[in-house]
Amino acid sequence: MSDNRTFWVKYREYRPVKIKTQFIVDKTGRVEYLSDVADLIEAYQSRRGSSLANVDSGLISVHIGNNNDLIIGNISEPALPGSTLLNSLTAGITEDTPLIIKANVDDMEVDKKGT
């Protein structure tokens, strides 16, 4: 993916947050791009204050959903494979049609900061 796109990702009942597919890696201004769902998960986890920062990324999945999927239990769509290319997705491009992120861990293990 060589263009900068924005994806909206929602966790639990919290409001969706946006993640851009282009980011600056170092002081030289080298640009990197998120290319697939696995990269999107990593970006979500690395957000400042992310409640999923310390969760094994293998326990996190991304699903196509809608803004009415307020809690993890409402997700009926299967997880997107980590190798799914972001430029093939039509979901997640607006706040009203976010991608839904799910962590397959006990509630006690996830810090509930709201991100």
N, C-alpha and C positions, 0 to 999 in steps of 0.2 A: 504494500500500500504506500503510495508516494504522495498522496494528498492528505491534508489535515482535515479529518472529519471529527465530529463530536458524537459520542454515544452517551445515552442516559442509562444509568444503572441504578436499580433500586434494591435495597436490602430490608427485609422485614416490612414493618409499617412505616419506616422512615421515608422522607421525600426522596425522589430520585436525585442523583448527583451526576454531573457531566464529567466525562473523561475524554480528553482530546487524544487523537491518535498520533500526533506529532509532539515531540518534546526535545528539549535541548539537553544533551548528555553532559557536557563539560564546558569549561571556560573558553574553549576554542570555538564553541558554537556548533559543534558537530550535531547534526539532527538525526534522530532515530525515530522510527515509526512502529506503532503497535500493528501487528499484522494479523493476529488470530485471537481466538477466544482465550487461549492460555495467557497471552500477553495482556489482555483486558483484565483478567483475574489478578495478575501480578500488579498491574497499575492500580486497581482498586485496593489491594492489600497495602500498597505503599503510600496511599494517601495519608497525610498527617491526621492522626487521631482515628484511623480506621479501626473499627471494632474487630476486623478480621486479620489484623496485622500479624498476630501470633498463631493463626490457624494454618495447619498444613494445607498448602494449595491443592493437594490431591483430594481434600475433603470439601472443596468448594466447587460448585457447578453454576452454570449460567443457563437460564431458560428464557424462552420467548414468553412474555406475559402481557399484562396490561395494568394500568394504574389501579384497577380494582383488586388485584392480587395483593392484598394488604399484609398477609402473613404467609409464612413459608408453607403452611398446610394447604393453601389454596392453589398451589402450582400443580397443574395437571399435565403440562407439556414436558416431554423428555428433555434431559440435559443436552445442550449443544456440545458436540465433541470439541475438545481443546484445539484441534487443528482446523476448525471452521474459520475460513478467512473472513475478516471483518467486512471487506468490500463486497461480500456476497449477501450480507444481511440487510434487510429492509426494516426490521424491528430495531428499536432502541435509538432511532434517530431523532425522536421528539420526546419531550418530557411526558407526554400522554401515552406513549407506547414504549416504556422503558424495558430494557432487559432486566430480568429478575435474577438476583444472585442468591444462592442458597448455600449454607454451610451445614454439612452433615455431622454435626457435633451436638453434644448436650448443651442446653441453654446455659448451664452453669459454666461452661468452658469459654463462652464468648462474652467479651466485655461489651456491655450494652451502652456504649457512648452515643449511638445513634448515627453512625456513618457507615 
